[in-house]
Amino acid sequence: MEFADKSYENQTFQDVSAAAAGLTKREFTGCAFQRCDFSGARLSGALFQDCAFAGCNLSNAAVEGARFRQAVFKDSKLVGIAFNTVRSLLLDWSFQACLIEMCDFSRLKMRGSRFIECRIRRTDFVEADLQDSVFRGSDLEGSLFHKTGLERADFSGARAYAIDPTANRIKKAKFSYPEVLTLLAPFEIVVSD
């Protein structure tokens, strides 16, 4: 499908395959994307305002300069995306039950982001500002946190994370037992039953 118009409002796009298609500098407001394949698509400079992505594949999409405002991703596949190139001004997004793998959120200011019951594998959060963000029920296997702002973040029910409390800011962050014990790993101490 070609997105010939510059802007779209309150439209629903179902089963659209726009792999490698250019959505560069397009504006979408109040739109829903259902089961769309945007793998390898160019979303550079695009605006997604109050948009929902459900069951979509955005793997390897180019998102440089894209703007996400009140964007919701649900049951979607996001692999190999350099999210650290999006515009962080007014950035507001949430992810629910998504596969997020080998993505880069490093140095991105994204306070209050929500990652609910996601599989977040081998993803880079180095030097990101994630204050007040939520990772409830997410699997963070192999993801990197270093010099990351995690103040008041909620990791309730999250698992497989490796967060060094001496190398990240975790004041008032929430963690669940027994996973919270992984915070002791950098100290090489033994915890017995």
FENTAVEN-V8872 format. One record per pair of residues at least 6 apart in sequence whose C-alpha atoms are under 8 Angstrom apart, sorted by the first residue. I is the first residue (numbers start at 1). GAP is how many residues later the second one is. D is the distance in Angstrom with one decimal. If there is no record, write none. Layout:
I;GAP;D  I;GAP;D
This chain:
1;15;6.7  1;16;6.5  1;17;5.7  1;20;7.7  2;16;7.4  2;19;7.1  2;20;7.8  3;19;7.6  3;20;6.5  5;21;7.6  6;19;7.3  6;20;4.9  6;21;6.3  7;19;5.7  7;20;4.5  7;21;5.8  7;22;7.9  8;19;6.2  8;20;4.9  8;21;6.3  8;23;7.5  9;19;5.9  9;20;4.8  9;21;5.8  9;22;6.1  10;19;6.3  10;20;4.6  10;21;4.8  10;22;7.6  11;19;7.1  11;20;4.8  11;21;6.4  12;19;5.7  12;20;4.6  12;21;6.0  12;22;7.5  13;18;7.7  13;19;6.1  13;20;4.9  13;21;6.2  13;23;7.4  14;19;6.1  14;20;4.7  14;21;6.0  14;22;6.2  15;19;6.3  15;20;4.9  15;21;4.7  15;22;7.3  16;19;7.3  16;20;4.7  16;21;6.2  17;19;5.8  17;20;4.7  17;21;6.4  18;18;7.6  18;19;6.0  18;20;5.2  18;21;7.6  18;23;6.6  19;18;6.0  19;19;4.8  19;20;5.0  19;21;5.5  19;22;5.1  20;18;7.1  20;19;6.8  20;20;4.8  20;21;4.0  20;22;6.4  21;17;7.7  21;19;7.8  21;20;5.0  21;21;6.3  22;19;6.1  22;20;4.9  22;21;6.7  23;18;7.2  23;19;5.7  23;20;5.0  23;21;7.3  23;23;6.7  24;18;5.8  24;19;4.9  24;20;4.9  24;21;5.7  24;22;5.5  25;18;7.3  25;19;6.4  25;20;4.5  25;21;4.2  25;22;7.1  26;17;8.0  26;19;7.4  26;20;4.8  26;21;6.4  27;19;5.7  27;20;4.6  27;21;6.3  27;22;7.9  28;18;7.9  28;19;6.0  28;20;5.0  28;21;6.2  28;23;7.2  29;18;7.9  29;19;6.1  29;20;4.7  29;21;5.9  29;22;6.3  30;19;6.3  30;20;4.9  30;21;5.1  30;22;7.9  31;19;7.1  31;20;4.8  31;21;6.6  32;19;5.7  32;20;4.8  32;21;6.1  32;22;7.8  33;18;7.7  33;19;6.1  33;20;4.8  33;21;6.2  33;23;7.2  34;19;6.1  34;20;4.9  34;21;6.0  34;22;6.3  35;18;8.0  35;19;6.1  35;20;4.6  35;21;4.6  35;22;7.5  36;19;7.2  36;20;4.8  36;21;6.4  37;19;5.8  37;20;4.9  37;21;6.5  38;18;7.3  38;19;5.7  38;20;4.7  38;21;7.2  38;23;6.8  39;18;5.7  39;19;4.5  39;20;4.6  39;21;5.7  39;22;5.6  40;18;7.1  40;19;6.3  40;20;4.8  40;21;4.3  40;22;6.8  41;17;7.5  41;19;7.5  41;20;4.8  41;21;6.3  42;19;5.9  42;20;4.8  42;21;6.7  43;18;6.8  43;19;5.6  43;20;5.0  43;21;7.3  43;23;6.4  44;18;6.0  44;19;4.6  44;20;4.7  44;21;5.5  44;22;5.2  45;18;7.2  45;19;6.4  45;20;4.5  45;21;4.3  45;22;7.0  46;17;8.0  46;19;7.3  46;20;4.7  46;21;6.2  47;19;5.9  47;20;4.7  47;21;6.2  47;22;7.9  48;18;7.9  48;19;6.1  48;20;5.0  48;21;6.2  48;22;8.0  48;23;6.6  49;18;7.9  49;19;6.2  49;20;4.8  49;21;6.0  49;22;6.4  50;19;6.1  50;20;4.7  50;21;5.3  50;22;7.8  51;18;8.0  51;19;6.8  51;20;4.9  51;21;6.4  52;19;5.8  52;20;4.7  52;21;6.0  52;22;7.7  53;18;7.8  53;19;6.1  53;20;4.7  53;21;6.1  53;23;7.1  54;19;6.1  54;20;4.8  54;21;5.8  54;22;6.1  55;19;6.4  55;20;4.8  55;21;4.6  55;22;7.5  56;19;7.3  56;20;4.7  56;21;6.3  57;19;5.8  57;20;4.7  57;21;6.4  58;18;7.6  58;19;6.1  58;20;5.2  58;21;7.2  59;18;6.4  59;19;4.7  59;20;4.4  59;21;6.0  59;22;6.5  60;18;7.5  60;19;6.0  60;20;5.0  60;21;5.2  61;19;7.9  61;20;6.1  62;19;6.9  62;20;7.3  63;18;7.5  63;19;7.0  63;20;6.6  63;22;6.6  63;23;6.0  64;18;7.8  64;19;7.7  64;21;4.7  64;22;5.1  64;23;7.7  65;20;6.1  65;21;4.6  65;22;5.1  66;19;7.8  66;20;4.9  66;21;5.9  67;19;6.2  67;20;5.5  67;21;7.4  67;22;8.0  67;24;6.8  68;19;8.0  68;22;7.9  68;23;5.6  68;24;6.2  68;25;6.5  69;21;6.4  69;22;5.4  69;23;4.7  69;24;6.4  70;21;7.7  70;22;4.9  70;23;5.3  70;24;7.8  71;21;6.5  71;22;4.6  71;23;6.5  72;21;5.7  72;22;5.0  72;23;6.1  72;24;7.9  73;20;7.8  73;21;6.2  73;22;4.7  73;23;6.2  73;25;7.2  74;21;5.9  74;22;4.7  74;23;5.9  74;24;5.9  75;21;6.4  75;22;4.9  75;23;4.6  75;24;7.4  76;21;7.4  76;22;4.8  76;23;6.3  77;21;5.9  77;22;4.9  77;23;6.4  78;20;7.4  78;21;6.0  78;22;4.8  78;23;6.5  78;25;7.6  79;20;7.4  79;21;5.7  79;22;4.7  79;23;5.8  79;24;6.1  80;21;6.4  80;22;4.9  80;23;4.8  80;24;7.7  81;21;7.3  81;22;4.8  81;23;6.4  82;21;5.8  82;22;4.8  82;23;6.9  83;20;6.9  83;21;5.5  83;22;5.2  83;25;8.0  84;20;5.8  84;21;4.6  84;22;5.7  84;23;6.7  84;24;5.4  88;20;6.8  88;21;6.0  88;22;6.8  91;19;6.4  92;18;7.3  92;20;7.7  92;21;6.7  93;20;5.9  93;21;7.0  94;19;5.8  94;20;4.5  94;21;6.1  94;22;8.0  95;19;5.9  95;20;4.8  95;21;6.2  95;23;7.2  96;18;7.8  96;19;5.9  96;20;4.7  96;21;6.0  96;22;6.0  97;19;6.3  97;20;5.0  97;21;4.5  97;22;7.2  98;19;7.5  98;20;4.8  98;21;6.3  99;19;6.0  99;20;4.9  99;21;6.2  99;22;7.9  100;18;7.2  100;19;6.0  100;20;4.6  100;21;6.3  100;23;7.4  101;18;7.6  101;19;5.6  101;20;4.6  101;21;5.9  101;22;5.9  102;19;6.4  102;20;5.0  102;21;4.7  102;22;7.4  103;19;7.4  103;20;4.9  103;21;6.3  104;19;5.9  104;20;4.8  104;21;6.8  105;18;7.5  105;19;5.7  105;20;5.1  105;21;7.5  105;23;6.7  106;18;5.7  106;19;4.7  106;20;4.7  106;21;5.7  106;22;5.1  107;18;7.3  107;19;6.3  107;20;4.7  107;21;4.2  107;22;7.0  108;19;7.5  108;20;4.8  108;21;6.2  109;19;5.9  109;20;4.7  109;21;6.9  110;18;7.4  110;19;5.8  110;20;5.6  110;21;7.8  111;18;6.0  111;19;4.7  111;20;4.9  111;21;5.9  111;22;5.9  112;18;6.6  112;19;6.3  112;20;4.7  112;21;4.1  112;22;7.0  113;17;7.0  113;19;7.5  113;20;4.7  113;21;6.4  114;19;5.7  114;20;4.7  114;21;6.3  115;18;7.8  115;19;5.8  115;20;4.7  115;21;6.8  115;23;7.0  116;18;7.0  116;19;5.6  116;20;5.1  116;21;6.1  116;22;6.1  117;18;7.4  117;19;6.1  117;20;4.4  117;21;4.3  117;22;7.3  118;17;8.0  118;19;7.2  118;20;4.6  118;21;6.3  119;19;5.8  119;20;4.8  119;21;6.5  120;18;6.9  120;19;5.8  120;20;4.8  120;21;6.7  120;23;7.1  121;18;7.3  121;19;5.6  121;20;5.1  121;21;5.7  121;22;5.8  122;18;7.6  122;19;6.4  122;20;4.4  122;21;4.3  122;22;7.1  123;19;7.1  123;20;4.5  123;21;6.2  124;19;5.8  124;20;4.9  124;21;7.0  125;18;7.3  125;19;5.6  125;20;5.2  125;21;7.3  125;23;6.8  126;18;6.1  126;19;5.0  126;20;4.8  126;21;6.2  126;22;5.7  127;18;7.5  127;19;6.0  127;20;4.8  127;21;4.4  127;22;7.0  128;19;7.6  128;20;5.1  128;21;6.3  129;19;6.1  129;20;4.7  129;21;7.0  130;18;7.1  130;19;5.4  130;20;5.2  130;21;7.4  130;23;7.0  131;18;5.7  131;19;4.8  131;20;4.8  131;21;6.0  131;22;5.7  132;18;7.1  132;19;6.4  132;20;4.9  132;21;4.6  132;22;7.2  133;17;7.5  133;19;7.4  133;20;4.8  133;21;6.4  134;19;5.6  134;20;4.6  134;21;6.4  135;18;7.6  135;19;5.9  135;20;5.0  135;21;7.2  135;23;6.4  136;18;6.4  136;19;5.2  136;20;5.0  136;21;5.5  136;22;5.5  137;18;7.4  137;19;6.5  137;20;4.4  137;21;4.4  137;22;7.2  138;17;8.0  138;19;7.2  138;20;4.7  138;21;6.4  139;19;5.9  139;20;5.0  139;21;5.8  139;22;7.3  140;18;7.4  140;19;6.2  140;20;5.3  140;21;5.0  141;18;7.6  141;19;4.8  141;20;5.8  141;21;7.9  142;18;7.6  142;19;7.2  142;20;7.6  143;18;6.9  143;19;7.4  144;18;7.4  144;19;7.9  145;17;7.4  145;18;6.0  145;19;7.7  145;23;7.1  146;17;7.7  146;18;7.5  146;21;5.7  146;22;5.6  147;20;5.5  147;21;4.6  147;22;6.9  148;19;7.8  148;20;5.0  148;21;6.2  149;19;6.4  149;20;5.0  149;21;6.9  150;18;7.1  150;19;5.5  150;20;4.9  150;21;7.3  150;23;6.6  151;18;6.0  151;19;4.8  151;20;4.9  151;21;5.9  151;22;5.5  152;18;7.1  152;19;6.4  152;20;4.8  152;21;4.1  152;22;6.8  153;17;7.6  153;19;7.5  153;20;4.7  153;21;6.3  154;19;5.8  154;20;4.7  154;21;6.6  155;18;7.4  155;19;5.5  155;20;4.9  155;21;7.0  156;18;6.2  156;19;5.0  156;20;5.0  157;18;7.4  157;19;5.7  158;17;7.7  158;18;7.4  158;21;7.6  159;20;6.1  160;19;7.6  161;21;7.6  162;20;6.6  162;21;7.1  163;19;7.6  163;20;6.0  164;19;6.0  164;20;7.9  164;21;7.7  164;22;6.2  165;18;6.4
